[in-house]
Amino acid sequence: MELTYEINNDKIRIITGKDIFKDFIDEFNSKNNISIISKNVFKKYDFLSNIKKRIVIDDGERAKSLEYFSLIVNELLKNNIERGDAIIYIGGGTIGDLSGFAASVYKRGIRLIAVPTTLLAQIDSSIGGKNAINYMNIKNLIGTFYNPELIIDDSSFIDNKNVIMDGLAEALKMGITIEPELFNIINNEINYIMKNIEKIVNISINAKLKVVSMDFYDKSHLRYVLNFGHTIGHALESYFNNKISHGEAVANGMIAELYISKYLGNKDISNDIRKLIAKLGFKIIDFKSIDLNKLYNYIKNDKKSEAGYINLVSVNGVGNYKIQLISPDEIIKILGDMP
Ligand SMILES: NC(=O)c1ccc[n+]([C@@H]2O[C@H](COP(=O)([O-])OP(=O)(O)OC[C@H]3O[C@@H](n4cnc5c(N)ncnc54)[C@H](O)[C@@H]3O)[C@@H](O)[C@H]2O)c1
């Protein structure tokens, strides 16, 4: 699939398909571009050594730091990267966030090309223009909004369970709230997720583009829907000291938020979604084993809170969401009743 999308006056070309990235390497090598490549990804795919100008770095949250940012700026300078040249990032969301930030501020902005290599990065972090580094243990504290001009989503990178699960939780989130077709694919083709990766990527990209184009700078509440499952999900991540994966936290967050939705007068689909999430291979968290007083403190800090209440994304059947205000006390009471 190839599509060109205009967002915030930027034209973005998105190309998806299998084994498509290799064909770009000669073109990238012919100019003074530089690639920022995840060390793990570089080690795994031999053809990446054909890229001439490259910075190969560690990834993960530690890479989203001032230290790695200055390392990159030093390399850009050393390699005489000018305003018309491009940074090409090849890696997951952490490499993307760091590279996008560097591209947006180096010489007040140079060209950016994204080659996301995890499902989460292909369907979520590469779309919408947000980038950031962490500072003083605060996630995404320093960042900008900056679009890549080209995104190459090569499904041959999405070749193992580890790079799929976090993205799958985000795809399911969009399927339940705004894109029932996506929900149906995940639900009906549960044993054939790998076969359906390209379809899942294409539909998810369009779904996320629709939401972010309404509010590129995230100034209103229009992007809240992308946070479905994340009020409880982020609280669970903090509760478990980030020892559970983001996908597992969001998946269990969605189950909990569907249960809360029922209490807010909506159709109850939490049980069906719990079964689906378990079948997809996520571990189901037993809320009875959780210290809810401790969880309360994390829920209170949700970024969607307003005068002590939380703007919760509630769901009234697949494809039908709304934002409902609820206090953290009520949330905790309801979670105490979870089966
Ligand atoms: N900017 C945004 O809008 C946005 C949205 C969502 C998430 N994010 C950010 O994205 C980050 C998470 O991204 P992620 O889940 O891609 O994590 P990641 O970048 O840490 O990658 C996960 C792991 O997969 C490995 N990996 C990557 N591609 C691989 C491949 N093809 N084969 C084998 N291993 C591979 C990496 O080396 C790493 O160990 C977080 O920092 C989060 O804040 C940003």
The ligand as an SDF file (V2000), in Angstrom:
LIG
                    3D

 44 48  0  0  0  0  0  0  0  0999 V2000
    5.8170    9.0920   19.7960 N   0  0  0  0  0  0  0  0  0  0  0  0
    4.6830    8.4580   19.9960 C   0  0  0  0  0  0  0  0  0  0  0  0
    3.5960    8.8750   19.5630 O   0  0  0  0  0  0  0  0  0  0  0  0
    4.7010    7.1610   20.7540 C   0  0  0  0  0  0  0  0  0  0  0  0
    3.5390    6.3680   20.8330 C   0  0  0  0  0  0  0  0  0  0  0  0
    3.6140    5.1430   21.4960 C   0  0  0  0  0  0  0  0  0  0  0  0
    4.8220    4.7570   22.0850 C   0  0  0  0  0  0  0  0  0  0  0  0
    5.9140    5.5690   22.0100 N   0  0  0  0  0  0  0  0  0  0  0  0
    7.1920    5.1760   22.6120 C   0  0  0  0  0  0  0  0  0  0  0  0
    7.6530    4.0150   21.9380 O   0  0  0  0  0  0  0  0  0  0  0  0
    8.5400    3.3160   22.8170 C   0  0  0  0  0  0  0  0  0  0  0  0
    8.2520    1.8400   22.7420 C   0  0  0  0  0  0  0  0  0  0  0  0
    8.5080    1.4000   21.4290 O   0  0  0  0  0  0  0  0  0  0  0  0
    8.7960   -0.1520   21.1200 P   0  0  0  0  0  0  0  0  0  0  0  0
    7.7400   -0.9720   21.7570 O   0  0  0  0  0  0  0  0  0  0  0  0
    9.0050   -0.2850   19.6640 O   0  0  0  0  0  0  0  0  0  0  0  0
   10.1060   -0.4430   21.9600 O   0  0  0  0  0  0  0  0  0  0  0  0
   11.6830   -0.4990   21.6450 P   0  0  0  0  0  0  0  0  0  0  0  0
   12.1010    0.5440   20.7030 O   0  0  0  0  0  0  0  0  0  0  0  0
   12.3480   -0.4990   22.9830 O   0  0  0  0  0  0  0  0  0  0  0  0
   11.8310   -1.9160   20.9750 O   0  0  0  0  0  0  0  0  0  0  0  0
   11.4980   -3.0800   21.7240 C   0  0  0  0  0  0  0  0  0  0  0  0
   12.5910   -4.1330   21.6140 C   0  0  0  0  0  0  0  0  0  0  0  0
   12.4740   -4.7690   20.3460 O   0  0  0  0  0  0  0  0  0  0  0  0
   13.7660   -4.8260   19.7190 C   0  0  0  0  0  0  0  0  0  0  0  0
   13.4850   -4.8290   18.2960 N   0  0  0  0  0  0  0  0  0  0  0  0
   13.0500   -3.8200   17.5080 C   0  0  0  0  0  0  0  0  0  0  0  0
   12.7780   -4.2670   16.2790 N   0  0  0  0  0  0  0  0  0  0  0  0
   13.0790   -5.5910   16.2710 C   0  0  0  0  0  0  0  0  0  0  0  0
   12.9950   -6.6160   15.3030 C   0  0  0  0  0  0  0  0  0  0  0  0
   12.5050   -6.3990   14.0810 N   0  0  0  0  0  0  0  0  0  0  0  0
   13.3600   -7.8670   15.6590 N   0  0  0  0  0  0  0  0  0  0  0  0
   13.7920   -8.1320   16.9210 C   0  0  0  0  0  0  0  0  0  0  0  0
   13.8850   -7.2080   17.8790 N   0  0  0  0  0  0  0  0  0  0  0  0
   13.5290   -5.9540   17.5640 C   0  0  0  0  0  0  0  0  0  0  0  0
   14.4940   -3.6320   20.2460 C   0  0  0  0  0  0  0  0  0  0  0  0
   15.8910   -3.8230   20.1420 O   0  0  0  0  0  0  0  0  0  0  0  0
   14.0150   -3.5900   21.6990 C   0  0  0  0  0  0  0  0  0  0  0  0
   14.7820   -4.4640   22.4760 O   0  0  0  0  0  0  0  0  0  0  0  0
    8.3370    3.9160   24.2120 C   0  0  0  0  0  0  0  0  0  0  0  0
    9.4540    4.7140   24.5630 O   0  0  0  0  0  0  0  0  0  0  0  0
    7.0940    4.7910   24.0630 C   0  0  0  0  0  0  0  0  0  0  0  0
    7.1250    5.9100   24.9050 O   0  0  0  0  0  0  0  0  0  0  0  0
    5.8720    6.7580   21.3550 C   0  0  0  0  0  0  0  0  0  0  0  0
  1  2  1  0
  2  3  2  0
  2  4  1  0
  4  5  1  0
  4 44  2  0
  5  6  2  0
  6  7  1  0
  7  8  2  0
  8  9  1  0
  8 44  1  0
  9 10  1  0
  9 42  1  0
 10 11  1  0
 11 12  1  0
 11 40  1  0
 12 13  1  0
 13 14  1  0
 14 15  2  0
 14 16  1  0
 14 17  1  0
 17 18  1  0
 18 19  2  0
 18 20  1  0
 18 21  1  0
 21 22  1  0
 22 23  1  0
 23 24  1  0
 23 38  1  0
 24 25  1  0
 25 26  1  0
 25 36  1  0
 26 27  1  0
 26 35  1  0
 27 28  2  0
 28 29  1  0
 29 30  1  0
 29 35  2  0
 30 31  1  0
 30 32  2  0
 32 33  1  0
 33 34  2  0
 34 35  1  0
 36 37  1  0
 36 38  1  0
 38 39  1  0
 40 41  1  0
 40 42  1  0
 42 43  1  0
M  CHG  2   8   1  16  -1
M  END
$$$$
